Amino acid sequence: MSGQRITGLAAIALAIGFNIPYAALASLYAYPAILRRPAGEALDLFAAGGPPLILAWIGFMLAALAMVPLATALSITPQRLAARPALAVGAAVSGALAGLAQAIGLSRWVFAVPALAQAHRAGSPEAQASAEHAFDLLNAWGGVAIGEHLGQLLTAAFVLQVALLQRAERRTIASLLGITTAALLVAGAAEGPAIALGASGEAFALTTIGGFLGLTLWLIAAGVGLLRAPRA
């Protein structure tokens, strides 16, 4: 099997794969709405989720990490390096950094939040207050700043650059999906600054959901395009 077909299949697999832990988190943890609920409620619900919830977070983190090699494979080909090297390399770097940033943000749910959830569940009122404070800080830095804001902006940059490459190659459907997805992700990334400024970020959160739905469709379109294209 050629590298082109492997990349196409990998893009489709990731598009489907990252939605599996997402659906599990929506069922087990009321994700993503729980992220904007009080810290005590989020910690207690996390503790009640047990190992299945942690496994779902591990799956979500690994799906984000899978973007690192896939972004390189989707962005860089000999033809693109010859015709548009800046776009090809820029897309690869943006996509790899996006996957890494989102994986770092998601890793807090695997390695830090479980201890905070247990301390909140079994601790004194003072220990519970301390756990809630730590959770809020961790969520603001690891989640909103690194995973959701930086990760989302880098994902938008990656998708937009590959979409421009696809446009030059006359892959119109994939290109339009990519440009729309990038716009939605950029708009959704404004949620973090809005919250920091004391405003409501709910509208931006809905835009982010639309952006990741677009990312799913774009990855599938990109993968199908690679499978149908003549072997390079």
N, C-alpha and C positions, 0 to 999 in steps of 0.2 A: 504494500500500500504506500502511495506517495505521501510526502510530507504535506502536500496541499490538501489531500483528502483527510489526513489525520487532523490537521488544523481545523478543517470544516466540521468534522465530527466532534472535536473537542469544544468548539464554540457552541454547537447545539447542546452538547452534554452539560456545559456550564450553565447555559440559559435555563435548562430544566433543573439542573442540580441545585443551584442556589435558592430556587423557589421551594424545594422540599423542606430544608430546615426552617425557612421563613414561615411556611404553612404550619409546621410543628410549633414554632414559637407563638404564632397567632393563636393556636389552640391551647397550648399549655400555659402561656404567660400573657395573653391579651396584648401581644406585641403588634404594632409599635406604640399603641395608645398608653401602655403602662409607663413608658419613658417620661411622660409628663404628669404622672400621678405623684402624690406625696411619697417621700422616700420610705417611710415606715410601711406603707401599703405595698410598695414594690419589693421591699426586702422580705416581708412576710409571705408574699405570693411566690417569691423565688425559693424560699426555704420549703414551701409546700410542694414545689415542683419536683424536688429530688433529682436523682441521677438522670431520668429521661430529659429533664430540662437542660441540665449541663451538657448532655450529649448533643442536644439540638444546637446549643451555642457553639460547641466544638465543630459541628458540621458547617455552621454558618461561617465560622472563622476560617476553616479550611477552604470553603468555596471562595472567600475573598482572596486568600493566598494563591489560589489557582489562577487568578487573574494575572499574576506576575509573569509566568512563562507564556500564557496564552496571548497577552498583550503584545509581547515581542513577536510571536509567530504570526499574529494577525497583521502587524504593522510592517514588518520588514520582509521584503522579497527582493531578489536581484533586480527585477524590473523596476520596483519602486525606488530602490537605492540609486539606480541609474537615472531615473526620470525626476524624482522629487526627494532627494536624500534628507533634506531638513524636515519635511513632514513625516517621513517614515521613521527617522530616528526620534523625533520629538514625540510621536505617538507611542513608540515603544517605551520611552522613558516615562512619559506621563502615565501610561497604563500600569507599568510595573510599580511606580510609586503609589498609584491609587490603590492597587491591591494590597500593598504593604501597609499603607496608612489605615485602611479599613480593617485589615487583620489585626493590627495593633490595637485599634479601638475596640474591636470585638473581644479581644483576648481578656479584657477585664472581667467579662462575665464568666470566664473559665477559671481564672487564677486569683481573682481578688474578691469578687462579689460573694461567692459561696461562704467565705469566712465572715464577711460582714452580715450576711443573712442569718447565719447561725448565732452570731453574737447578739443580733437584734432579737432573735426568737427566744433565747434563753437568758438574756442578761437583765440587769437591773435597769430601772428607768434612766440612770445616768449612762450606762453602757449602751442602751438603745439610742439615746440622743447622740452619743458619740458616733455610733454606727451610721445613723442617718446623715450626720454631717459629713462623714467620710464618703458615704455613697454619693451625696450631692456633688462634692468636689470631684470625685472620680468620674462621675457621669458627665459633668460639665467639661472636664479636661480631656479624658480619654474618649468620651462619646461624642459630645457636640463639637468640640474643637478639632480633634484629630480625625476621628472616624467619619462623622457626618459632614463637617465643613470642609476640611482639607481633602479628605478622601473623595468627597462628592465633586469638588471642583476639579480635582485631578482626573476623576473618571470622565467628567464632561470634556476636559481638554483632550483626553485620549480618544473618546468617541468622535468628537468633532474633527480631529485631524485624520482619523481613518475614514470618516465620511467624506472628507474632501478628496482623499485619495480615491475612494470609490466613485465619486462624482467624475473625476478625471478619467476613470476607466469605464464610464457610462453604465455604472450599476446604480440606476436611478432610484429604485425602491429602497435599497439599503442606505443609500446616501441621504435621502429625505428622512428616513426613520432615524438615522444617526444625528442629523442636524436638529430635528425636533427633540430627540432625547437629550442632547447636550443642553439645549435651551431650558428644558424643564428642570434638569439637574442643577443648572446654575441658579435658576429662580428659587428652587427649593433650598439651596445652600444659604439663602438669606435668613433662614429660620434661626440659626445660631446668633447672628448679630441682632436680630429682632428681640430675642429673649434677653440678650445682654443689655439692650436698651430699655427693657421693661415693657415691651410690646408683646402682643400675642403672636405666636408663630404657627397657629393652626393652619392658616391658608397655605403657608409655605410647606408645611408637613404634607398636605394633600398633593401639592405639586411634586414633592419628592417621590411620593408613591407612584404618581404618573410617570416620572422620570425613570424609575426602576422597572416599571412595566414596559416602557419604551426600550429600555436596555435589553430586556428579555427578547422582545420582538426583533430588535436590531441584531443581536447575537445570532438568532435563528436565521435571519435573512442573510447575514454575512456567511454563516456556515453553509447554508444551502447554495449560495453563490459560488463558494469554493468547490463544493461537490459537483456542481453542474459545469463549471468552467473547464476548458481544455487544460490538460496537464501542462504546467509551466516547464 
